[in-house]
Amino acid sequence: MLYFDGPYTIMRAFPESSMYTLHLPFSSCTFPSFHISLLKKYNENNPNHFPNHKLEKPGPIVMPDGQDKYFIKKIVDK
């Protein structure tokens, strides 16, 4: 079974060698360049065709003490 992750933004294309460099998350330890044979076009889910395939956004992480924990997206001021 093949597993695909993403979608990711293409940062650079090298058509002469069929290679693409993707914008991967900072936590990834993967080299960001891939041959076209390893990539697949992203197709967004059509809820009219596949209503049960809608991905829900995860809620907060509940700590053992019952407190909700959220992750910071960005710092806007110091």
Beta strands, then each sheet from edge to edge (+ up, - down):
strand 1: 9-14
strand 2: 19-23
strand 3: 33-35
strand 4: 61-62
strand 5: 68-69
sheet 1: 1+ 2- 3+
sheet 2: 4+ 5-
end
